[in-house]
Amino acid sequence: MALTAVKPLADRKASRQKDKRAFVAPPDVVTTPCDPWPRPYHIEDGLRKVHPYHYTYNTYCKERWRGRELLDIFSTEFRDRPQAYYKDAIERGNVVVNGVRVPTVRATVKNGDIISHTLHRHEPPVTAQPIGIVHEDNDMIVINKPAGVPVHPAGRYNFNSVIEILRAERSHAWNPLPCNRLDRLTSGVMFIGKNARAAEKLSVQIQGRSVKKEYVARVIGEFPKGDVVCEQPVLQISPKLGLNRARGSGKEARTVFKRLAYYPPAPKSNSEEGKQEDNRTEKQRVRDSNMEWKSKEGHSIVRCRPVTGRTHQLRVHLQFLGHPISNDPIYCNQRVFGPSLAAGDAVSDNDEDIISRLSRMGKSEVAEAMAYHDEMMEEYNKKKAEKMTGHLCEICDTPLYSDPGVHELGIYLHARRYACEEGKWEYETPLPDWALPPPGMAGPTTVTKQTDPLHVSKSLEILEVGNDAGREGRALEQSDVETGKLLWTHPG
């Protein structure tokens, strides 16, 4: 065995100081003041609420932040609080850089800096509905995620997330590993890995498109019969707001839809018809005549098969088809998209106006879906939607939000089934309550093969491979399979 001479300690220190490649310790960061256990939950009025607590965010300086003033970064990059709050937080020392208080709000940051922000955290409430267990074994849990609960801690949500709720139910040391993603407002099937190996295996399977997914949605109006295919590309126009639109310059996206049921509006009794008077002004009548959604009566339950997996793909495609999800606070919102709700629109240049209007939702205005403008909805639902109350927290002066209304906790979009393409496994949930027949009406309470869009999407994939290989232009048409009648055509 060979022996190696070792330099004295003093010589080694001097050598390290001269070596520019020597390890440099990372900057200091601030640790969260507390990690409460059990989690500070309490249930009230059907909502899971979290008592406010102190928390520290730590983040490395992003490339676009380099050389910018600290207050400018906070006031432009984060929507959660007004500029006055961030100015006060920096001056008080609640925002520090590399663990050190900055002398002024105009201090600039550089590459490698760590910015720490300690605050009194107020989480929004979520539904108190429990997380359903569809299947569990040694490697994973298949859950039925309630609508309105985010999967990961993000933004204003931390303990009120699927990961933290599951952890609170089992063990502080347990680390749930989500294998697929659902939007906060969406409910349905999710896979949670119990160990890294199982989670990675299933995640690769889902991302590789070897898993078939089916969703159920409730949309405004009478959705066409037959197999409806939408191929409009989807483009993200605002990363900050998470807003997407149908755009030819976007990423390729394909969805197959099949109507499960249509429910017309409930007929009015003779007494109701006699009492009802049209008290609208002439201006209001003209306004209503331009609202295309007004002519789409009733609602449809639609089965959705996404062939690709773009963010908000189903919501954007249903909006483009003229049948948005009826309680979607973004894509079925006239205050954001105007009277047409962007039906068939893939070319307009009003993105900046859309972004501006959407950014106001939930602050000074109520974030409500187009469905809640309908005269059939109670004014109570509008007033109960989440918005700023005008009151401040006694501890940190944070503007306080009202509790969300029940209709704001989620949208009518549910991940009903996930199935392995090779037929090795399949997990599904029953239809959600909102997809069942309304009281006094008959309709399907389960799905059938006749309304299954999966076989349609399989043939679509084969057809598209042929078209792409031949470099042919594509045009998309929709026809009623029973009558053969052409419903509409647009470029693919």
C-alpha positions in Angstrom: 0.0 0.0 0.0 1.5 3.3 -1.1 1.8 6.2 1.4 1.2 9.8 0.4 2.7 12.8 2.2 0.2 15.2 3.6 0.9 19.0 3.9 0.6 20.6 7.3 -2.8 22.2 8.0 -1.5 25.8 7.7 0.0 25.0 4.2 -3.3 23.4 3.1 -5.3 26.5 4.1 -2.9 28.8 2.2 -3.1 26.5 -0.8 -6.9 26.7 -0.8 -6.9 30.5 -0.6 -4.7 30.6 -3.7 -6.9 28.0 -5.6 -9.6 29.9 -7.4 -11.5 26.7 -8.0 -11.8 25.9 -4.3 -15.2 25.3 -2.8 -17.1 28.5 -1.8 -19.7 28.1 0.9 -23.2 29.1 -0.2 -24.7 32.3 1.1 -26.6 32.3 4.4 -30.4 31.8 4.3 -33.1 32.2 6.8 -35.0 29.2 8.1 -38.7 29.0 8.6 -39.6 30.1 12.1 -41.9 27.2 12.7 -43.0 23.9 11.2 -46.2 23.2 13.1 -47.2 19.6 13.8 -50.0 18.6 13.8 -50.7 21.0 11.0 -52.9 24.0 12.0 -56.0 22.9 10.2 -59.6 23.6 11.3 -62.8 22.7 9.6 -65.5 25.4 9.3 -68.6 25.8 7.0 -67.4 22.9 4.8 -64.0 24.4 4.3 -60.5 23.2 5.4 -58.8 26.3 6.9 -55.3 26.9 8.1 -54.5 29.2 11.0 -52.0 31.9 9.8 -48.3 31.1 10.6 -44.9 32.5 10.0 -43.0 31.1 7.0 -39.8 31.9 5.0 -39.4 31.7 1.3 -35.8 31.3 0.0 -35.0 31.7 -3.7 -31.8 32.2 -5.7 -31.5 35.3 -7.9 -33.0 34.5 -11.3 -31.1 35.5 -14.4 -33.7 38.2 -15.3 -33.4 39.7 -11.7 -29.6 40.4 -12.0 -28.8 44.1 -11.5 -32.4 45.0 -10.7 -33.5 46.7 -7.5 -35.0 44.5 -4.8 -38.4 46.4 -4.5 -38.7 46.4 -8.3 -38.4 42.6 -8.4 -41.0 42.0 -5.7 -43.5 44.5 -7.0 -43.4 43.2 -10.6 -42.8 39.5 -10.2 -45.3 38.7 -7.4 -49.1 39.4 -7.4 -49.8 38.3 -3.9 -49.4 41.6 -2.1 -49.3 45.4 -3.0 -46.0 47.3 -3.5 -46.4 49.1 -0.2 -46.3 45.8 1.7 -43.0 44.8 0.0 -41.4 48.2 0.6 -42.3 47.9 4.3 -41.1 44.3 4.5 -37.7 45.2 3.1 -37.3 48.2 5.4 -38.3 46.1 8.5 -35.8 43.4 7.6 -38.4 40.8 6.7 -36.7 40.6 3.3 -33.0 39.9 3.4 -30.3 39.0 0.9 -27.8 36.3 1.8 -29.1 36.4 5.4 -28.3 40.1 5.7 -30.6 43.1 5.9 -30.2 45.5 3.0 -29.6 49.2 3.5 -32.3 50.4 1.1 -35.2 49.2 -1.0 -33.1 50.2 -4.1 -30.4 47.6 -3.3 -29.6 45.5 -6.4 -29.1 41.7 -6.5 -26.5 39.7 -8.4 -26.0 36.2 -9.6 -25.7 33.7 -6.7 -27.6 35.8 -4.2 -30.3 34.2 -2.1 -33.3 36.3 -1.3 -35.2 35.3 1.9 -38.7 36.6 2.7 -40.3 35.9 6.1 -44.0 36.6 6.4 -47.1 35.9 8.3 -48.7 33.4 5.8 -52.4 33.4 5.1 -53.6 30.4 3.1 -56.8 30.3 1.2 -59.4 27.7 2.4 -60.1 24.6 0.4 -62.9 22.1 0.5 -63.2 19.9 3.6 -64.1 17.0 1.3 -61.7 14.1 2.1 -59.2 12.8 -0.4 -60.7 9.5 -1.7 -58.7 6.4 -2.0 -59.4 4.4 -5.2 -56.6 1.9 -4.8 -53.5 1.3 -2.5 -50.6 -1.1 -2.6 -47.0 -1.2 -1.4 -45.8 1.1 -4.1 -48.5 3.7 -4.7 -51.9 5.2 -3.8 -54.5 6.0 -6.4 -56.6 8.9 -5.1 -59.7 10.8 -6.1 -58.5 14.4 -5.7 -61.2 16.9 -4.6 -61.6 20.0 -6.8 -60.0 23.2 -5.6 -57.1 21.6 -3.8 -53.6 22.1 -5.4 -51.3 19.1 -5.7 -48.1 20.8 -4.6 -47.5 23.7 -2.2 -47.4 26.8 -4.5 -48.3 30.4 -4.4 -50.7 31.1 -1.5 -51.1 27.4 -0.8 -48.9 25.3 1.4 -50.5 23.1 4.0 -53.7 23.2 2.0 -52.3 21.0 -0.8 -52.7 17.3 -1.6 -49.2 16.5 -0.5 -49.4 18.2 2.9 -52.9 16.9 3.6 -51.8 13.3 2.9 -48.7 13.8 5.0 -50.8 15.2 7.9 -53.0 12.1 7.7 -50.1 9.6 7.8 -46.8 10.8 9.1 -44.6 13.9 9.2 -41.7 11.9 7.8 -43.7 10.5 4.9 -42.9 12.0 1.5 -45.8 11.6 -1.0 -44.6 11.6 -4.6 -47.2 12.7 -7.2 -46.8 10.9 -10.6 -49.3 13.0 -12.6 -50.6 16.5 -12.4 -54.1 17.9 -12.2 -54.9 21.6 -12.1 -56.1 23.0 -8.7 -59.6 23.4 -9.9 -59.9 19.9 -11.4 -60.9 16.8 -9.5 -60.2 13.1 -10.2 -57.7 10.3 -10.5 -54.2 10.9 -9.3 -51.3 8.6 -8.6 -49.1 9.1 -5.5 -45.9 7.1 -5.3 -44.8 5.7 -1.9 -41.2 5.4 -3.0 -39.0 7.1 -5.6 -38.6 4.0 -7.8 -42.3 3.4 -8.2 -43.0 7.0 -8.7 -40.4 7.4 -11.5 -41.6 4.2 -13.3 -45.2 5.4 -13.4 -44.3 9.0 -14.2 -42.3 7.9 -17.2 -45.2 5.8 -18.3 -47.7 8.7 -18.1 -45.3 11.2 -19.8 -44.6 8.7 -22.6 -48.2 8.6 -23.7 -48.6 4.9 -22.9 -51.4 5.8 -20.5 -54.9 6.7 -21.7 -56.7 9.4 -19.9 -60.4 10.3 -19.9 -62.0 13.3 -18.4 -65.7 14.3 -17.9 -66.8 18.0 -18.3 -70.0 19.9 -17.9 -70.3 22.6 -20.6 -72.8 25.2 -21.6 -75.3 24.5 -24.3 -76.1 21.5 -26.5 -72.8 19.9 -27.4 -72.8 18.2 -30.9 -73.5 14.5 -31.1 -70.9 12.2 -32.5 -67.1 12.2 -32.3 -65.8 15.7 -32.1 -62.1 16.3 -32.7 -60.3 19.5 -31.9 -56.7 20.0 -33.1 -56.1 23.7 -32.3 -52.6 24.4 -31.0 -52.4 25.8 -27.5 -50.2 28.8 -26.6 -49.4 30.2 -23.2 -49.8 33.9 -23.4 -49.2 34.8 -19.8 -47.0 32.5 -17.6 -47.7 34.8 -14.6 -51.4 34.2 -14.8 -51.3 30.7 -16.3 -53.4 31.9 -19.2 -53.5 29.9 -22.5 -55.3 30.4 -25.8 -55.9 28.6 -29.1 -53.2 29.9 -31.4 -51.7 28.6 -34.6 -48.2 29.4 -33.2 -48.8 27.3 -30.1 -47.9 23.7 -29.3 -49.6 20.9 -31.1 -52.7 19.7 -29.2 -55.4 17.2 -29.9 -58.6 16.2 -28.0 -61.4 13.9 -28.8 -64.8 14.7 -27.3 -68.0 12.6 -27.1 -71.3 13.8 -25.6 -72.6 11.7 -22.8 -75.9 13.6 -22.2 -77.7 16.9 -22.9 -80.0 18.4 -20.3 -82.2 21.3 -21.5 -83.3 24.0 -19.1 -86.1 23.0 -16.8 -89.5 24.1 -18.2 -91.1 27.0 -16.5 -94.6 26.6 -15.1 -97.5 28.7 -16.4 -97.5 30.8 -13.2 -93.8 31.6 -13.5 -94.1 32.6 -17.1 -97.0 34.9 -16.3 -95.1 36.6 -13.5 -91.9 37.1 -15.5 -91.5 40.5 -17.0 -88.8 41.9 -19.2 -87.6 45.0 -17.4 -84.4 45.4 -19.4 -83.6 48.8 -20.9 -83.0 49.1 -24.7 -79.2 49.2 -24.1 -79.4 46.0 -22.0 -81.4 44.3 -24.8 -78.8 45.2 -27.4 -76.1 44.0 -25.0 -77.8 40.6 -24.5 -78.4 40.1 -28.2 -74.6 40.1 -28.7 -74.1 37.5 -26.0 -73.9 34.3 -28.0 -73.9 32.2 -24.8 -77.4 33.4 -24.1 -78.7 31.3 -26.9 -77.0 28.1 -25.6 -79.6 26.8 -23.2 -79.1 23.9 -20.8 -75.9 22.0 -20.4 -74.1 18.9 -21.7 -72.0 16.3 -20.1 -69.0 15.5 -22.3 -66.4 12.8 -22.2 -62.9 14.1 -23.1 -59.9 12.2 -24.3 -56.7 14.3 -24.5 -54.3 12.8 -27.0 -51.7 15.4 -26.0 -51.2 17.0 -22.6 -50.9 20.7 -22.8 -51.7 23.0 -19.9 -55.4 23.8 -19.8 -55.8 21.9 -23.1 -59.4 20.7 -22.4 -60.5 24.0 -21.1 -59.1 25.9 -24.1 -60.4 23.4 -26.7 -63.9 23.5 -25.2 -63.9 27.3 -25.2 -62.8 27.3 -28.8 -65.6 24.9 -29.8 -68.1 27.4 -28.3 -69.0 25.1 -25.3 -66.8 26.2 -22.4 -67.0 24.5 -19.0 -69.9 26.3 -17.5 -68.3 27.4 -14.2 -64.8 28.0 -15.5 -63.7 31.3 -13.9 -61.2 32.0 -16.7 -62.4 30.5 -20.0 -66.1 31.0 -19.5 -65.9 34.5 -18.3 -67.5 37.3 -20.3 -65.7 40.0 -18.4 -62.4 38.5 -19.6 -63.1 37.3 -23.1 -66.1 39.3 -24.2 -69.6 38.3 -25.4 -68.4 35.5 -27.7 -66.2 33.9 -25.0 -63.5 33.5 -27.8 -65.5 30.8 -29.6 -63.7 29.8 -32.8 -61.1 32.5 -32.2 -57.5 31.5 -32.9 -56.2 34.8 -34.6 -57.3 37.9 -32.6 -54.6 40.2 -31.3 -56.3 41.2 -28.0 -54.1 39.2 -25.7 -52.9 42.2 -23.7 -56.5 43.3 -23.0 -57.4 39.8 -21.9 -54.4 39.6 -19.6 -55.3 43.0 -18.0 -58.9 42.1 -17.4 -58.0 38.7 -15.9 -55.4 40.2 -13.6 -58.2 42.2 -11.9 -60.3 39.2 -11.2 -60.4 38.2 -7.5 -59.1 41.6 -6.3 -61.5 44.5 -6.8 -63.9 42.3 -8.8 -65.5 39.0 -8.2 -63.8 36.1 -10.0 -66.9 34.5 -11.4 -67.6 32.3 -14.4 -69.9 33.4 -17.2 -72.5 31.0 -15.9 -73.0 33.2 -12.8 -74.1 36.1 -15.0 -77.1 34.0 -15.9 -80.3 35.3 -14.3 -81.1 31.8 -13.1 -78.2 32.0 -10.6 -78.8 33.5 -7.2 -77.2 36.9 -6.4 -76.0 35.1 -3.2 -73.4 33.2 -5.2 -71.9 36.3 -6.7 -71.6 38.1 -3.3 -70.0 35.1 -1.7 -67.2 34.7 -4.2 -63.6 35.2 -2.9 -62.4 38.8 -3.1 -60.6 41.3 -0.9 -62.6 42.4 2.1 -60.9 45.7 2.8 -59.8 44.5 6.2 -56.2 43.9 7.3 -54.5 41.2 9.5 -53.9 42.6 13.0 -50.4 41.0 13.0 -49.0 41.8 9.6 -51.4 44.2 7.9 -52.0 41.7 5.0 -55.2 42.4 3.1 -57.7 39.7 3.9 -59.8 37.8 1.4 -63.4 36.6 2.0 -64.1 32.9 2.0 -64.7 31.5 -1.5 -68.2 30.4 -2.4 -68.9 26.7 -3.0 -69.0 27.3 -6.7 -65.4 28.7 -6.6 -63.8 25.7 -5.1 -63.6 23.8 -8.4 -64.8 23.6 -12.0 -66.9 21.0 -13.8 -63.9 19.0 -15.0 -63.0 15.6 -13.6 -60.3 13.1 -14.4 -62.5 10.0 -14.5 -60.2 7.2 -15.8 -56.6 6.3 -16.3 -55.7 3.1 -18.2 -52.5 1.4 -19.3 -52.5 1.1 -23.1 -51.3 -2.5 -22.8 -54.3 -3.4 -20.6 -52.3 -4.2 -17.5 -54.2 -1.9 -15.2 -57.1 0.6 -15.1 -58.4 2.9 -12.4 -61.6 5.0 -12.5 -64.0 6.8 -10.3 -67.8 7.2 -10.5 -69.3 10.2 -12.2 -69.2 13.3 -10.0 -72.5 14.6 -8.7 -72.6 17.5 -11.1 -72.5 15.1 -14.1 -75.6 13.2 -12.9 -79.1 14.0 -14.2 -80.7 17.0 -12.6 -83.6 16.4 -10.3 -86.7 15.4 -12.3 -84.7 14.5 -15.4 -83.6 11.1 -16.8 -80.1 10.5 -18.0 -77.0 8.3 -17.7 -75.5 7.7 -14.3 -72.6 5.7 -15.7 -70.6 5.7 -18.9 -71.0 3.2 -21.7 -68.8 1.9 -24.6 -71.1 3.8 -27.0 -70.0 7.1 -25.5 -66.3 6.1 -25.1 -63.9 8.4 -27.0 -60.9 6.2 -26.6 -61.3 4.1 -29.7 -61.7 7.3 -31.7 -58.5 8.8 -30.4 -56.6 5.6 -31.4 -57.6 5.9 -35.0 -56.9 9.6 -34.9 -53.3 9.0 -33.8 -52.8 6.6 -36.8 -54.3 9.1 -39.2 -52.2 11.9 -38.0 -49.0 9.9 -38.3 -49.9 9.3 -42.0 -50.6 13.0 -42.6 -47.4 14.2 -40.9 -45.3 11.7 -42.9 -46.8 12.8 -46.1 -46.3 16.5 -45.2 -49.9 17.3 -46.2 -51.9 20.3 -45.1 -54.6 19.5 -42.6 -58.1 20.7 -42.3 -60.4 19.8 -39.5 -64.1 19.2 -39.9 -66.8 18.1 -37.5 -69.8 16.1 -38.7 -72.8 14.6 -36.9 -72.1 10.8 -37.2 -75.8 10.0 -37.4 -76.9 12.5 -40.0 -73.5 13.2 -41.8 -74.3 16.9 -41.5 -71.2 19.1 -41.5 -71.0 21.1 -38.2 -68.0 23.3 -38.8 -64.6 23.4 -40.4 -61.3 25.2 -39.4 -57.6 24.9 -40.3 -55.7 22.3 -38.3 
